[in-house]
Amino acid sequence: MRLFHLVLICSLFAAAAARGEPPALLAEAVRKSSVDAERWAYTQTVVSRDRQGRVEEEIVVRYDPSQPYDVQWTPIKIDGKDPTDRQIEKKRKEHAKRLKERRALGELLDLEKAVVIEETATTITYEVPLQKNDNQRLPPDKFRVTARVGKEQQAFENVAVRLREAMRMALIVKLKSGEADLDFTTIDPKYAPQITGLHADGEGSILFVRVGGNYTSTRTDFKRVKPYSERFSVKLPPMQFLDY
């Protein structure tokens, strides 16, 4: 099941480069969110389920960007139990490896080519194209990315990834359906809404054996903090605030 989640989520929008001038409202939403990205600590609960709805894993993590880098991401519960020191170290290494090895969706986006696909009295929804070059993880002919921005707050409300049609990966894995949604909520009216939830579903087959399931992640217990990175004048790369 994690194969599908990695394809669907793939660190949504981490480190997108400024490759042009995106639509003004979309650009403002990016600016507002990036300013506050590393100033919130929170608790994240991640639950993975199989096709029958059975829980495969549940992990609760505290993320605190005010702490030194190697301890910012700390598991506090694994399948309802307090983790051992060995489990914490293992999960931290797995997390760091994923961050290092994956090519994020943000690196594949052409923000300046975003187009309006829907507009209401309160929101504008953009379709944000994916690059074609060196993009094996999220081929633009297979995946569609949209972002809904609220007009009043000029901030993100939702970012979505949808599989356009069935696709085959690495010859043995076929992804038949898939979707992922990132939802934003206002924590404090003085600041831009933050990512508070992710839901992803996927279904396919590996060597003709059907697999699939869903993944949910929620963020709670937000606390405003001073980023550890400010001690070294390190700035968060554009769009990295949408990493998940």
C-alpha positions as CSV (number, residue, x, y, z in Angstrom):
1,M,0.0,0.0,0.0
2,R,2.9,2.4,0.7
3,L,3.9,2.3,-2.9
4,F,0.7,4.0,-3.8
5,H,1.0,6.6,-1.0
6,L,4.5,7.5,-2.1
7,V,3.3,8.0,-5.6
8,L,0.3,10.0,-4.6
9,I,1.8,12.1,-1.8
10,C,5.6,12.2,-2.7
11,S,6.2,15.1,-0.3
12,L,3.7,17.4,-1.8
13,F,5.1,20.6,-3.1
14,A,8.5,20.4,-1.4
15,A,11.2,22.8,-2.6
16,A,9.4,24.2,-5.8
17,A,11.7,26.5,-7.7
18,A,10.6,30.0,-8.7
19,R,10.6,29.5,-12.5
20,G,8.4,32.4,-13.5
21,E,5.5,34.6,-12.5
22,P,2.5,32.5,-11.3
23,P,-1.0,34.1,-11.1
24,A,-1.1,36.9,-8.5
25,L,-3.4,35.2,-6.0
26,L,-1.6,31.9,-6.2
27,A,1.7,33.7,-5.7
28,E,0.4,35.5,-2.6
29,A,-0.9,32.2,-1.1
30,V,2.6,30.8,-1.6
31,R,4.2,33.8,0.0
32,K,2.0,33.8,3.0
33,S,2.4,30.1,3.7
34,S,6.1,30.0,3.2
35,V,6.6,32.9,5.7
36,D,5.0,30.9,8.5
37,A,6.0,27.3,7.5
38,E,8.7,26.7,10.1
39,R,7.0,28.7,12.9
40,W,4.6,26.0,13.9
41,A,5.1,22.9,16.0
42,Y,2.4,20.3,15.9
43,T,1.4,16.7,16.6
44,Q,0.8,14.5,13.6
45,T,-1.2,11.3,13.6
46,V,-0.8,9.0,10.6
47,V,-3.0,5.9,10.0
48,S,-2.5,3.5,7.2
49,R,-5.3,1.0,6.3
50,D,-5.6,-1.9,3.8
51,R,-8.4,-2.4,1.3
52,Q,-10.7,-3.9,4.0
53,G,-10.2,-0.9,6.3
54,R,-7.9,-2.7,8.7
55,V,-5.3,-0.6,10.4
56,E,-1.8,-1.6,9.2
57,E,0.0,1.1,11.2
58,E,-0.7,4.1,13.4
59,I,2.0,6.4,14.4
60,V,1.9,9.7,16.3
61,V,4.7,12.1,15.9
62,R,5.6,15.5,17.4
63,Y,7.2,17.9,15.0
64,D,9.0,20.9,16.5
65,P,11.1,23.1,14.2
66,S,12.5,25.0,17.2
67,Q,14.6,21.9,18.2
68,P,17.9,20.8,16.6
69,Y,17.4,19.1,13.2
70,D,18.0,15.5,14.3
71,V,15.3,15.6,17.0
72,Q,12.7,17.8,15.3
73,W,10.7,14.8,14.2
74,T,10.0,12.5,17.2
75,P,7.6,9.5,17.3
76,I,5.6,9.5,20.6
77,K,3.2,6.6,19.9
78,I,3.5,3.6,17.5
79,D,0.4,1.4,17.3
80,G,-0.9,2.8,20.6
81,K,2.3,2.1,22.5
82,D,5.2,4.2,23.7
83,P,8.1,3.6,21.3
84,T,11.4,2.3,22.5
85,D,14.6,4.3,21.9
86,R,15.5,1.8,19.1
87,Q,12.1,2.3,17.4
88,I,12.4,6.1,17.6
89,E,15.9,5.9,16.0
90,K,14.7,3.5,13.3
91,K,11.7,5.7,12.4
92,R,13.8,8.8,12.3
93,K,16.3,7.2,9.9
94,E,13.4,6.0,7.7
95,H,11.9,9.5,7.7
96,A,15.3,11.1,6.9
97,K,15.9,8.6,4.1
98,R,12.5,9.4,2.5
99,L,13.3,13.1,2.6
100,K,16.7,12.6,1.0
101,E,15.8,10.1,-1.8
102,R,12.4,11.3,-3.1
103,R,11.9,13.9,-5.8
104,A,9.1,16.1,-4.5
105,L,6.1,17.2,-6.4
106,G,7.1,20.8,-5.9
107,E,10.3,20.2,-7.9
108,L,8.0,19.1,-10.8
109,L,5.5,22.0,-10.9
110,D,5.3,24.8,-13.4
111,L,3.7,27.4,-11.1
112,E,3.9,30.1,-13.7
113,K,1.8,28.0,-16.1
114,A,-1.0,27.6,-13.6
115,V,-4.5,28.3,-15.1
116,V,-7.8,29.1,-13.5
117,I,-10.3,26.2,-13.9
118,E,-13.0,27.3,-11.5
119,E,-14.0,30.5,-9.7
120,T,-16.7,31.3,-7.2
121,A,-17.5,34.3,-5.1
122,T,-15.0,33.3,-2.5
123,T,-12.4,31.0,-4.1
124,I,-10.3,30.4,-7.2
125,T,-9.1,27.0,-8.2
126,Y,-6.0,26.6,-10.3
127,E,-4.7,23.6,-12.3
128,V,-0.9,23.6,-11.8
129,P,0.9,21.7,-14.7
130,L,3.6,19.2,-14.0
131,Q,6.9,19.2,-15.9
132,K,7.6,16.5,-18.5
133,N,11.4,16.4,-18.3
134,D,12.9,13.8,-16.0
135,N,9.6,13.2,-14.4
136,Q,9.1,9.5,-13.9
137,R,7.3,9.7,-10.6
138,L,4.4,11.9,-11.6
139,P,4.0,11.9,-15.4
140,P,1.8,14.9,-16.4
141,D,-0.3,12.8,-18.7
142,K,-1.2,10.6,-15.8
143,F,-1.5,13.0,-12.8
144,R,-3.4,16.3,-12.3
145,V,-2.7,18.8,-9.6
146,T,-5.1,21.5,-8.4
147,A,-4.9,24.2,-5.8
148,R,-7.9,26.1,-4.3
149,V,-7.2,29.6,-2.9
150,G,-9.5,31.7,-0.8
151,K,-10.0,35.2,-2.0
152,E,-10.5,36.9,1.3
153,Q,-7.5,35.4,3.1
154,Q,-5.5,35.0,-0.1
155,A,-4.4,31.6,1.2
156,F,-4.6,28.0,0.4
157,E,-7.7,26.0,1.3
158,N,-6.9,22.7,-0.6
159,V,-4.3,21.1,-2.8
160,A,-5.3,17.9,-4.6
161,V,-3.5,15.2,-6.7
162,R,-5.6,13.0,-9.0
163,L,-4.6,10.1,-11.2
164,R,-6.0,10.7,-14.7
165,E,-5.8,7.1,-15.9
166,A,-4.3,3.7,-14.9
167,M,-0.5,3.6,-15.2
168,R,2.3,1.0,-14.8
169,M,5.4,1.6,-12.7
170,A,8.6,-0.5,-12.6
171,L,6.9,-3.1,-14.9
172,I,5.4,-5.0,-12.0
173,V,3.2,-2.4,-10.3
174,K,0.0,-1.1,-11.9
175,L,-1.8,1.9,-10.3
176,K,-5.5,1.8,-11.3
177,S,-6.8,4.7,-9.2
178,G,-5.4,7.2,-6.8
179,E,-6.1,10.6,-5.2
180,A,-4.8,12.7,-2.4
181,D,-6.0,15.9,-0.7
182,L,-4.3,18.3,1.5
183,D,-6.6,20.5,3.6
184,F,-5.7,23.8,5.3
185,T,-7.3,25.3,8.4
186,T,-6.8,28.7,10.2
187,I,-5.0,28.1,13.5
188,D,-4.7,31.8,14.3
189,P,-6.4,34.6,12.3
190,K,-3.2,36.6,12.4
191,Y,-1.4,34.0,10.3
192,A,-2.0,32.0,7.1
193,P,-3.9,28.7,7.3
194,Q,-1.8,25.6,7.9
195,I,-2.0,22.1,6.6
196,T,-4.1,20.2,9.1
197,G,-5.1,17.0,7.1
198,L,-4.2,14.7,4.4
199,H,-6.2,11.9,2.9
200,A,-5.0,9.5,0.2
201,D,-6.5,6.5,-1.5
202,G,-5.0,4.1,-4.0
203,E,-5.7,0.8,-5.7
204,G,-3.7,-1.4,-8.1
205,S,-1.8,-4.6,-8.5
206,I,1.7,-6.0,-8.0
207,L,2.4,-9.0,-10.1
208,F,-1.3,-9.4,-10.7
209,V,-2.1,-9.4,-6.9
210,R,-4.5,-6.6,-6.1
211,V,-3.4,-4.2,-3.3
212,G,-4.4,-0.8,-2.1
213,G,-5.8,1.1,0.8
214,N,-5.9,4.5,2.3
215,Y,-3.7,6.8,4.3
216,T,-4.9,9.6,6.6
217,S,-2.8,12.2,8.5
218,T,-4.0,14.9,10.8
219,R,-2.1,17.7,12.5
220,T,-3.2,19.0,15.9
221,D,-1.9,20.8,19.0
222,F,-0.3,23.6,17.1
223,K,2.2,25.9,18.9
224,R,3.9,29.0,17.6
225,V,7.7,28.6,17.9
226,K,11.0,30.2,16.7
227,P,12.7,28.1,14.1
228,Y,16.0,26.5,14.9
229,S,17.2,27.4,11.4
230,E,17.1,31.1,12.3
231,R,20.2,30.5,14.5
232,F,22.1,30.0,11.2
233,S,20.2,32.4,9.0
234,V,18.9,29.5,6.9
235,K,15.8,30.2,4.9
236,L,13.1,27.7,3.9
237,P,13.2,27.0,0.2
238,P,10.2,28.2,-1.8
239,M,7.1,25.9,-1.4
240,Q,8.8,23.6,1.1
241,F,6.0,24.4,3.5
242,L,3.8,22.0,1.5
243,D,6.0,19.0,2.3
244,Y,4.2,16.2,4.0
